[in-house]
């Protein structure tokens, strides 16, 4: 039986009693960067074979889907990719999402390579928060990791523009790979300390199939903490919301905070409240899912769409990261990161 809760008085829960609060929407499965942990240049053909722009959800279809999720309890929307700024007229989409009853926040994750020309119009439309992915602050290494000719200085300038804007919060996400960019942890923090930017270091994860992930490539969060502790005193900081993915820490000298996302060494599946919508209309209930749920055909049937999403969530029992060390690695092919974002 499908239970249809009223989001105002009853929470929609999955089989592990986790509510649905956060929807991450992939606006495109294309990206102009070739980051080694997501879309390595040697595997770009995988993206080209998968991507079918003519089948991407329209903004109207996205709005209809968000309305259904909002009716079930979702209050936060994050726009991702691929690189979401490859979609045009995002300010229109942001404005329409913010007008939906129940949606309290719209955030964007971007590599910032295309950010400057459109930042102000997105903020005027209602964008609340922004996260910039940047995995090295040293110019040559940045170019090697991203596989582009974009200068890291341009990305840093875009972050400064964000800081000077009315945005509620600016974050930087940095995926750490052992022996690749672990020496960038201190320089990254040194650059952003005191600026208001929250830097979050992410353990290299086995998302998708093409990034060649191996356990020995993981630079664990406890190692990151040791490096930082040798440089600056800090203290743990309480989470603001249930389901936060990052452990938070604040510098004792008042120069801001940083976070650690430890999906490998300290999984947080127990309170994961995030669903993902791919650009072609598939719902994924886990970042490591091997298959999605196709809802595109019912987007124009609001009641059926809401019932289907409710049923999908109530049947959810994903906890891939928590089971990673307990059971042999799942050999089923997983959806690629460029399809559903991080």
BAKE-6778 format. One record per residue (C-alpha): residue number from 1; x, y, z. Coordinates in pm, whole numbers, plus 50000, padded with zeros to 5 digits. Layout:
<nodes>
{num = NUM	c1 = X	c2 = Y	c3 = Z};
...
</nodes>
This chain:
<nodes>
{num = 1	c1 = 50000	c2 = 50000	c3 = 50000};
{num = 2	c1 = 50126	c2 = 50348	c3 = 49913};
{num = 3	c1 = 50093	c2 = 50602	c3 = 50193};
{num = 4	c1 = 50044	c2 = 50960	c3 = 50079};
{num = 5	c1 = 50152	c2 = 51184	c3 = 50367};
{num = 6	c1 = 50072	c2 = 51549	c3 = 50405};
{num = 7	c1 = 50417	c2 = 51710	c3 = 50417};
{num = 8	c1 = 50294	c2 = 51958	c3 = 50677};
{num = 9	c1 = 50204	c2 = 51701	c3 = 50941};
{num = 10	c1 = 50347	c2 = 51361	c3 = 50841};
{num = 11	c1 = 50693	c2 = 51269	c3 = 50721};
{num = 12	c1 = 50745	c2 = 51034	c3 = 50429};
{num = 13	c1 = 50993	c2 = 50772	c3 = 50554};
{num = 14	c1 = 51193	c2 = 50500	c3 = 50382};
{num = 15	c1 = 51247	c2 = 50148	c3 = 50521};
{num = 16	c1 = 51521	c2 = 50280	c3 = 50752};
{num = 17	c1 = 51298	c2 = 50563	c3 = 50881};
{num = 18	c1 = 51484	c2 = 50831	c3 = 50687};
{num = 19	c1 = 51273	c2 = 51128	c3 = 50572};
{num = 20	c1 = 51300	c2 = 51286	c3 = 50229};
{num = 21	c1 = 51420	c2 = 51648	c3 = 50253};
{num = 22	c1 = 51672	c2 = 51715	c3 = 49978};
{num = 23	c1 = 51638	c2 = 51679	c3 = 49600};
{num = 24	c1 = 51946	c2 = 51711	c3 = 49379};
{num = 25	c1 = 51863	c2 = 51784	c3 = 49018};
{num = 26	c1 = 52108	c2 = 51715	c3 = 48737};
{num = 27	c1 = 52041	c2 = 51974	c3 = 48467};
{num = 28	c1 = 52282	c2 = 51822	c3 = 48217};
{num = 29	c1 = 52510	c2 = 51521	c3 = 48190};
{num = 30	c1 = 52769	c2 = 51727	c3 = 48002};
{num = 31	c1 = 53069	c2 = 51909	c3 = 48142};
{num = 32	c1 = 53354	c2 = 52114	c3 = 47997};
{num = 33	c1 = 53598	c2 = 51982	c3 = 48260};
{num = 34	c1 = 53760	c2 = 51637	c3 = 48255};
{num = 35	c1 = 53826	c2 = 51577	c3 = 48624};
{num = 36	c1 = 54002	c2 = 51245	c3 = 48685};
{num = 37	c1 = 53766	c2 = 51133	c3 = 48966};
{num = 38	c1 = 53450	c2 = 51199	c3 = 48765};
{num = 39	c1 = 53492	c2 = 51215	c3 = 48388};
{num = 40	c1 = 53852	c2 = 51131	c3 = 48289};
{num = 41	c1 = 53944	c2 = 51256	c3 = 47942};
{num = 42	c1 = 54021	c2 = 50903	c3 = 47823};
{num = 43	c1 = 53660	c2 = 50806	c3 = 47894};
{num = 44	c1 = 53482	c2 = 51106	c3 = 47748};
{num = 45	c1 = 53320	c2 = 50873	c3 = 47495};
{num = 46	c1 = 53111	c2 = 50734	c3 = 47783};
{num = 47	c1 = 52956	c2 = 51078	c3 = 47830};
{num = 48	c1 = 52904	c2 = 51125	c3 = 47458};
{num = 49	c1 = 52732	c2 = 50789	c3 = 47424};
{num = 50	c1 = 52511	c2 = 50850	c3 = 47724};
{num = 51	c1 = 52418	c2 = 51213	c3 = 47666};
{num = 52	c1 = 52106	c2 = 51277	c3 = 47461};
{num = 53	c1 = 52017	c2 = 51645	c3 = 47503};
{num = 54	c1 = 51691	c2 = 51601	c3 = 47316};
{num = 55	c1 = 51575	c2 = 51373	c3 = 47602};
{num = 56	c1 = 51675	c2 = 51610	c3 = 47882};
{num = 57	c1 = 51393	c2 = 51728	c3 = 48104};
{num = 58	c1 = 51258	c2 = 52069	c3 = 48014};
{num = 59	c1 = 51236	c2 = 52337	c3 = 48282};
{num = 60	c1 = 50859	c2 = 52288	c3 = 48283};
{num = 61	c1 = 50903	c2 = 51917	c3 = 48354};
{num = 62	c1 = 51156	c2 = 51991	c3 = 48628};
{num = 63	c1 = 50915	c2 = 52233	c3 = 48795};
{num = 64	c1 = 50634	c2 = 51973	c3 = 48787};
{num = 65	c1 = 50867	c2 = 51718	c3 = 48947};
{num = 66	c1 = 50983	c2 = 51960	c3 = 49217};
{num = 67	c1 = 50620	c2 = 52035	c3 = 49304};
{num = 68	c1 = 50559	c2 = 51663	c3 = 49361};
{num = 69	c1 = 50868	c2 = 51629	c3 = 49580};
{num = 70	c1 = 50781	c2 = 51944	c3 = 49776};
{num = 71	c1 = 50436	c2 = 51801	c3 = 49851};
{num = 72	c1 = 50611	c2 = 51499	c3 = 50005};
{num = 73	c1 = 50843	c2 = 51698	c3 = 50231};
{num = 74	c1 = 51140	c2 = 51815	c3 = 50022};
{num = 75	c1 = 51240	c2 = 52169	c3 = 50117};
{num = 76	c1 = 51587	c2 = 52200	c3 = 49965};
{num = 77	c1 = 51683	c2 = 52184	c3 = 49599};
{num = 78	c1 = 52038	c2 = 52160	c3 = 49469};
{num = 79	c1 = 52107	c2 = 52211	c3 = 49099};
{num = 80	c1 = 52396	c2 = 51999	c3 = 48973};
{num = 81	c1 = 52527	c2 = 51835	c3 = 48657};
{num = 82	c1 = 52750	c2 = 51759	c3 = 48477};
{num = 83	c1 = 52807	c2 = 52131	c3 = 48479};
{num = 84	c1 = 52468	c2 = 52295	c3 = 48539};
{num = 85	c1 = 52575	c2 = 52629	c3 = 48389};
{num = 86	c1 = 52583	c2 = 52465	c3 = 48047};
{num = 87	c1 = 52203	c2 = 52496	c3 = 48060};
{num = 88	c1 = 52084	c2 = 52840	c3 = 47954};
{num = 89	c1 = 51846	c2 = 53072	c3 = 48140};
{num = 90	c1 = 51895	c2 = 52914	c3 = 48481};
{num = 91	c1 = 51765	c2 = 53226	c3 = 48651};
{num = 92	c1 = 51418	c2 = 53147	c3 = 48514};
{num = 93	c1 = 51430	c2 = 52795	c3 = 48658};
{num = 94	c1 = 51558	c2 = 52918	c3 = 48994};
{num = 95	c1 = 51284	c2 = 53179	c3 = 49020};
{num = 96	c1 = 51014	c2 = 52924	c3 = 48941};
{num = 97	c1 = 51152	c2 = 52670	c3 = 49191};
{num = 98	c1 = 51164	c2 = 52930	c3 = 49468};
{num = 99	c1 = 50797	c2 = 53008	c3 = 49403};
{num = 100	c1 = 50694	c2 = 52650	c3 = 49486};
{num = 101	c1 = 50522	c2 = 52609	c3 = 49821};
{num = 102	c1 = 50750	c2 = 52434	c3 = 50069};
{num = 103	c1 = 51082	c2 = 52505	c3 = 49894};
{num = 104	c1 = 51299	c2 = 52698	c3 = 50136};
{num = 105	c1 = 51635	c2 = 52691	c3 = 49962};
{num = 106	c1 = 51788	c2 = 52660	c3 = 49616};
{num = 107	c1 = 52160	c2 = 52587	c3 = 49592};
{num = 108	c1 = 52397	c2 = 52530	c3 = 49300};
{num = 109	c1 = 52710	c2 = 52317	c3 = 49263};
{num = 110	c1 = 52940	c2 = 52428	c3 = 48981};
{num = 111	c1 = 53300	c2 = 52420	c3 = 48861};
{num = 112	c1 = 53259	c2 = 52800	c3 = 48820};
{num = 113	c1 = 53418	c2 = 52807	c3 = 48479};
{num = 114	c1 = 53106	c2 = 52976	c3 = 48338};
{num = 115	c1 = 52988	c2 = 53152	c3 = 48652};
{num = 116	c1 = 53081	c2 = 53520	c3 = 48628};
{num = 117	c1 = 52838	c2 = 53630	c3 = 48353};
{num = 118	c1 = 52531	c2 = 53472	c3 = 48514};
{num = 119	c1 = 52592	c2 = 53491	c3 = 48890};
{num = 120	c1 = 52407	c2 = 53816	c3 = 48959};
{num = 121	c1 = 52097	c2 = 53722	c3 = 48762};
{num = 122	c1 = 52076	c2 = 53387	c3 = 48943};
{num = 123	c1 = 52101	c2 = 53559	c3 = 49281};
{num = 124	c1 = 51830	c2 = 53805	c3 = 49181};
{num = 125	c1 = 51616	c2 = 53506	c3 = 49084};
{num = 126	c1 = 51652	c2 = 53361	c3 = 49434};
{num = 127	c1 = 51967	c2 = 53146	c3 = 49443};
{num = 128	c1 = 52058	c2 = 53105	c3 = 49811};
{num = 129	c1 = 52387	c2 = 52914	c3 = 49823};
{num = 130	c1 = 52666	c2 = 52808	c3 = 49594};
{num = 131	c1 = 52931	c2 = 52539	c3 = 49609};
{num = 132	c1 = 53236	c2 = 52555	c3 = 49384};
{num = 133	c1 = 53432	c2 = 52239	c3 = 49305};
{num = 134	c1 = 53806	c2 = 52309	c3 = 49309};
{num = 135	c1 = 54057	c2 = 52035	c3 = 49382};
{num = 136	c1 = 54387	c2 = 52221	c3 = 49372};
{num = 137	c1 = 54498	c2 = 52577	c3 = 49419};
{num = 138	c1 = 54834	c2 = 52529	c3 = 49249};
{num = 139	c1 = 54784	c2 = 52631	c3 = 48883};
{num = 140	c1 = 54962	c2 = 52344	c3 = 48708};
{num = 141	c1 = 54802	c2 = 52077	c3 = 48924};
{num = 142	c1 = 54460	c2 = 52239	c3 = 48882};
{num = 143	c1 = 54500	c2 = 52215	c3 = 48506};
{num = 144	c1 = 54612	c2 = 51853	c3 = 48527};
{num = 145	c1 = 54317	c2 = 51748	c3 = 48746};
{num = 146	c1 = 54051	c2 = 51934	c3 = 48548};
{num = 147	c1 = 54191	c2 = 51862	c3 = 48202};
{num = 148	c1 = 54106	c2 = 52214	c3 = 48084};
{num = 149	c1 = 54280	c2 = 52537	c3 = 47996};
{num = 150	c1 = 54077	c2 = 52730	c3 = 48252};
{num = 151	c1 = 54305	c2 = 52911	c3 = 48495};
{num = 152	c1 = 54258	c2 = 52849	c3 = 48866};
{num = 153	c1 = 54291	c2 = 53226	c3 = 48913};
{num = 154	c1 = 53967	c2 = 53270	c3 = 48717};
{num = 155	c1 = 53789	c2 = 53024	c3 = 48947};
{num = 156	c1 = 53922	c2 = 53205	c3 = 49254};
{num = 157	c1 = 53801	c2 = 53535	c3 = 49108};
{num = 158	c1 = 53456	c2 = 53384	c3 = 49066};
{num = 159	c1 = 53459	c2 = 53274	c3 = 49430};
{num = 160	c1 = 53550	c2 = 53628	c3 = 49532};
{num = 161	c1 = 53256	c2 = 53752	c3 = 49329};
{num = 162	c1 = 53032	c2 = 53512	c3 = 49519};
{num = 163	c1 = 53166	c2 = 53641	c3 = 49850};
{num = 164	c1 = 53090	c2 = 53999	c3 = 49749};
{num = 165	c1 = 52732	c2 = 53905	c3 = 49660};
{num = 166	c1 = 52419	c2 = 53863	c3 = 49878};
{num = 167	c1 = 52452	c2 = 53483	c3 = 49873};
{num = 168	c1 = 52382	c2 = 53326	c3 = 50213};
{num = 169	c1 = 52676	c2 = 53087	c3 = 50193};
{num = 170	c1 = 52973	c2 = 53003	c3 = 49972};
{num = 171	c1 = 53143	c2 = 52663	c3 = 49995};
{num = 172	c1 = 53433	c2 = 52496	c3 = 49819};
{num = 173	c1 = 53437	c2 = 52120	c3 = 49763};
{num = 174	c1 = 53777	c2 = 51955	c3 = 49726};
{num = 175	c1 = 53804	c2 = 51582	c3 = 49643};
{num = 176	c1 = 54130	c2 = 51452	c3 = 49793};
{num = 177	c1 = 54323	c2 = 51170	c3 = 49625};
{num = 178	c1 = 54626	c2 = 51026	c3 = 49799};
{num = 179	c1 = 54947	c2 = 51118	c3 = 49621};
{num = 180	c1 = 54765	c2 = 51349	c3 = 49381};
{num = 181	c1 = 54646	c2 = 51654	c3 = 49573};
{num = 182	c1 = 54672	c2 = 51573	c3 = 49944};
{num = 183	c1 = 54951	c2 = 51833	c3 = 49962};
{num = 184	c1 = 54693	c2 = 52097	c3 = 49862};
{num = 185	c1 = 54494	c2 = 52068	c3 = 50186};
{num = 186	c1 = 54691	c2 = 52326	c3 = 50384};
{num = 187	c1 = 54737	c2 = 52573	c3 = 50095};
{num = 188	c1 = 54364	c2 = 52552	c3 = 50021};
{num = 189	c1 = 54272	c2 = 52629	c3 = 50381};
{num = 190	c1 = 54539	c2 = 52896	c3 = 50407};
{num = 191	c1 = 54391	c2 = 53074	c3 = 50106};
{num = 192	c1 = 54031	c2 = 53069	c3 = 50228};
{num = 193	c1 = 54075	c2 = 53106	c3 = 50605};
{num = 194	c1 = 53904	c2 = 53422	c3 = 50725};
{num = 195	c1 = 53726	c2 = 53482	c3 = 50394};
{num = 196	c1 = 53391	c2 = 53332	c3 = 50485};
{num = 197	c1 = 53431	c2 = 53041	c3 = 50244};
{num = 198	c1 = 53376	c2 = 52698	c3 = 50399};
{num = 199	c1 = 53618	c2 = 52445	c3 = 50251};
{num = 200	c1 = 53500	c2 = 52084	c3 = 50257};
{num = 201	c1 = 53741	c2 = 51801	c3 = 50190};
{num = 202	c1 = 53584	c2 = 51490	c3 = 50036};
{num = 203	c1 = 53727	c2 = 51140	c3 = 50047};
{num = 204	c1 = 53775	c2 = 50998	c3 = 49697};
{num = 205	c1 = 53471	c2 = 50776	c3 = 49639};
{num = 206	c1 = 53390	c2 = 50479	c3 = 49417};
{num = 207	c1 = 53113	c2 = 50659	c3 = 49232};
{num = 208	c1 = 53046	c2 = 50519	c3 = 48885};
{num = 209	c1 = 53273	c2 = 50287	c3 = 48692};
{num = 210	c1 = 53522	c2 = 50495	c3 = 48492};
{num = 211	c1 = 53732	c2 = 50672	c3 = 48753};
{num = 212	c1 = 53944	c2 = 50366	c3 = 48836};
{num = 213	c1 = 53881	c2 = 50394	c3 = 49209};
{num = 214	c1 = 54096	c2 = 50181	c3 = 49442};
{num = 215	c1 = 54085	c2 = 50185	c3 = 49825};
{num = 216	c1 = 54454	c2 = 50274	c3 = 49845};
{num = 217	c1 = 54380	c2 = 50603	c3 = 49667};
{num = 218	c1 = 54171	c2 = 50726	c3 = 49960};
{num = 219	c1 = 54326	c2 = 50989	c3 = 50185};
{num = 220	c1 = 54105	c2 = 50940	c3 = 50490};
{num = 221	c1 = 53952	c2 = 51222	c3 = 50690};
{num = 222	c1 = 54148	c2 = 51131	c3 = 51001};
{num = 223	c1 = 54467	c2 = 51194	c3 = 50803};
{num = 224	c1 = 54331	c2 = 51528	c3 = 50686};
{num = 225	c1 = 54250	c2 = 51625	c3 = 51044};
{num = 226	c1 = 54603	c2 = 51541	c3 = 51156};
{num = 227	c1 = 54754	c2 = 51763	c3 = 50885};
{num = 228	c1 = 54529	c2 = 52052	c3 = 50980};
{num = 229	c1 = 54585	c2 = 52006	c3 = 51354};
{num = 230	c1 = 54958	c2 = 52038	c3 = 51300};
{num = 231	c1 = 54893	c2 = 52379	c3 = 51148};
{num = 232	c1 = 54597	c2 = 52535	c3 = 51333};
{num = 233	c1 = 54397	c2 = 52449	c3 = 51647};
{num = 234	c1 = 54030	c2 = 52370	c3 = 51578};
{num = 235	c1 = 53723	c2 = 52230	c3 = 51752};
{num = 236	c1 = 53429	c2 = 52021	c3 = 51630};
{num = 237	c1 = 53112	c2 = 52211	c3 = 51551};
{num = 238	c1 = 52757	c2 = 52080	c3 = 51588};
{num = 239	c1 = 52550	c2 = 51997	c3 = 51282};
{num = 240	c1 = 52274	c2 = 52242	c3 = 51195};
{num = 241	c1 = 52041	c2 = 51988	c3 = 51036};
{num = 242	c1 = 51990	c2 = 51611	c3 = 51055};
{num = 243	c1 = 52131	c2 = 51453	c3 = 50741};
{num = 244	c1 = 52424	c2 = 51688	c3 = 50691};
{num = 245	c1 = 52693	c2 = 51510	c3 = 50493};
{num = 246	c1 = 52991	c2 = 51697	c3 = 50638};
{num = 247	c1 = 53143	c2 = 51688	c3 = 50984};
{num = 248	c1 = 53209	c2 = 52050	c3 = 51076};
{num = 249	c1 = 53506	c2 = 52207	c3 = 51252};
{num = 250	c1 = 53587	c2 = 52566	c3 = 51345};
{num = 251	c1 = 53926	c2 = 52728	c3 = 51384};
{num = 252	c1 = 53987	c2 = 52840	c3 = 51740};
{num = 253	c1 = 54136	c2 = 53169	c3 = 51622};
{num = 254	c1 = 53799	c2 = 53269	c3 = 51475};
{num = 255	c1 = 53910	c2 = 53236	c3 = 51113};
{num = 256	c1 = 53611	c2 = 53034	c3 = 51000};
{num = 257	c1 = 53531	c2 = 52667	c3 = 50956};
{num = 258	c1 = 53596	c2 = 52365	c3 = 50736};
{num = 259	c1 = 53423	c2 = 52034	c3 = 50679};
{num = 260	c1 = 53501	c2 = 51670	c3 = 50606};
{num = 261	c1 = 53285	c2 = 51440	c3 = 50394};
{num = 262	c1 = 53389	c2 = 51088	c3 = 50486};
{num = 263	c1 = 53178	c2 = 50849	c3 = 50281};
{num = 264	c1 = 53454	c2 = 50587	c3 = 50280};
{num = 265	c1 = 53588	c2 = 50589	c3 = 50635};
{num = 266	c1 = 53280	c2 = 50714	c3 = 50823};
{num = 267	c1 = 52964	c2 = 50651	c3 = 50617};
{num = 268	c1 = 52658	c2 = 50863	c3 = 50690};
{num = 269	c1 = 52393	c2 = 50643	c3 = 50529};
{num = 270	c1 = 52195	c2 = 50620	c3 = 50854};
{num = 271	c1 = 52042	c2 = 50965	c3 = 50810};
{num = 272	c1 = 52072	c2 = 51025	c3 = 50435};
{num = 273	c1 = 51767	c2 = 51222	c3 = 50324};
{num = 274	c1 = 51861	c2 = 51292	c3 = 49960};
{num = 275	c1 = 51701	c2 = 51187	c3 = 49634};
{num = 276	c1 = 51849	c2 = 51257	c3 = 49291};
{num = 277	c1 = 51681	c2 = 51339	c3 = 48962};
{num = 278	c1 = 51882	c2 = 51274	c3 = 48648};
{num = 279	c1 = 51858	c2 = 51493	c3 = 48344};
{num = 280	c1 = 51656	c2 = 51229	c3 = 48157};
{num = 281	c1 = 51394	c2 = 51185	c3 = 48428};
{num = 282	c1 = 51527	c2 = 50901	c3 = 48642};
{num = 283	c1 = 51497	c2 = 50908	c3 = 49021};
{num = 284	c1 = 51801	c2 = 50769	c3 = 49206};
{num = 285	c1 = 51783	c2 = 50703	c3 = 49579};
{num = 286	c1 = 52158	c2 = 50661	c3 = 49629};
{num = 287	c1 = 52473	c2 = 50815	c3 = 49483};
{num = 288	c1 = 52601	c2 = 50460	c3 = 49425};
{num = 289	c1 = 52284	c2 = 50324	c3 = 49266};
{num = 290	c1 = 52307	c2 = 50084	c3 = 48975};
{num = 291	c1 = 51966	c2 = 50179	c3 = 48835};
{num = 292	c1 = 51705	c2 = 50449	c3 = 48863};
{num = 293	c1 = 51327	c2 = 50480	c3 = 48849};
{num = 294	c1 = 51189	c2 = 50634	c3 = 48531};
{num = 295	c1 = 50925	c2 = 50896	c3 = 48612};
{num = 296	c1 = 50939	c2 = 51103	c3 = 48293};
{num = 297	c1 = 50624	c2 = 50955	c3 = 48139};
{num = 298	c1 = 50408	c2 = 51062	c3 = 48435};
{num = 299	c1 = 50541	c2 = 51413	c3 = 48495};
{num = 300	c1 = 50227	c2 = 51567	c3 = 48347};
{num = 301	c1 = 50007	c2 = 51358	c3 = 48576};
{num = 302	c1 = 50068	c2 = 51521	c3 = 48917};
{num = 303	c1 = 49873	c2 = 51273	c3 = 49131};
{num = 304	c1 = 50033	c2 = 50967	c3 = 48972};
{num = 305	c1 = 50377	c2 = 51129	c3 = 48988};
{num = 306	c1 = 50344	c2 = 51204	c3 = 49358};
{num = 307	c1 = 50219	c2 = 50852	c3 = 49432};
{num = 308	c1 = 50508	c2 = 50698	c3 = 49241};
{num = 309	c1 = 50771	c2 = 50909	c3 = 49415};
{num = 310	c1 = 50613	c2 = 50822	c3 = 49750};
{num = 311	c1 = 50628	c2 = 50452	c3 = 49668};
{num = 312	c1 = 50990	c2 = 50476	c3 = 49549};
{num = 313	c1 = 51096	c2 = 50642	c3 = 49873};
{num = 314	c1 = 50903	c2 = 50408	c3 = 50101};
{num = 315	c1 = 51074	c2 = 50110	c3 = 49936};
{num = 316	c1 = 51419	c2 = 50267	c3 = 49973};
{num = 317	c1 = 51676	c2 = 50082	c3 = 50183};
{num = 318	c1 = 52004	c2 = 50199	c3 = 50025};
{num = 319	c1 = 52310	c2 = 50210	c3 = 50248};
{num = 320	c1 = 52590	c2 = 50132	c3 = 50006};
{num = 321	c1 = 52867	c2 = 50316	c3 = 50191};
{num = 322	c1 = 52782	c2 = 50157	c3 = 50525};
{num = 323	c1 = 52793	c2 = 49813	c3 = 50366};
{num = 324	c1 = 53107	c2 = 49873	c3 = 50159};
{num = 325	c1 = 53346	c2 = 49732	c3 = 50419};
{num = 326	c1 = 53110	c2 = 49462	c3 = 50545};
{num = 327	c1 = 53040	c2 = 49291	c3 = 50215};
{num = 328	c1 = 53232	c2 = 49232	c3 = 49893};
{num = 329	c1 = 53228	c2 = 49525	c3 = 49653};
{num = 330	c1 = 52910	c2 = 49540	c3 = 49450};
{num = 331	c1 = 53005	c2 = 49442	c3 = 49096};
{num = 332	c1 = 52690	c2 = 49588	c3 = 48941};
{num = 333	c1 = 52766	c2 = 49889	c3 = 48721};
{num = 334	c1 = 52690	c2 = 50213	c3 = 48907};
{num = 335	c1 = 52554	c2 = 50530	c3 = 48758};
{num = 336	c1 = 52833	c2 = 50772	c3 = 48665};
{num = 337	c1 = 52886	c2 = 51086	c3 = 48870};
{num = 338	c1 = 52849	c2 = 51314	c3 = 48569};
{num = 339	c1 = 52492	c2 = 51183	c3 = 48529};
{num = 340	c1 = 52361	c2 = 51268	c3 = 48879};
{num = 341	c1 = 52620	c2 = 51497	c3 = 49034};
{num = 342	c1 = 52796	c2 = 51439	c3 = 49366};
</nodes>
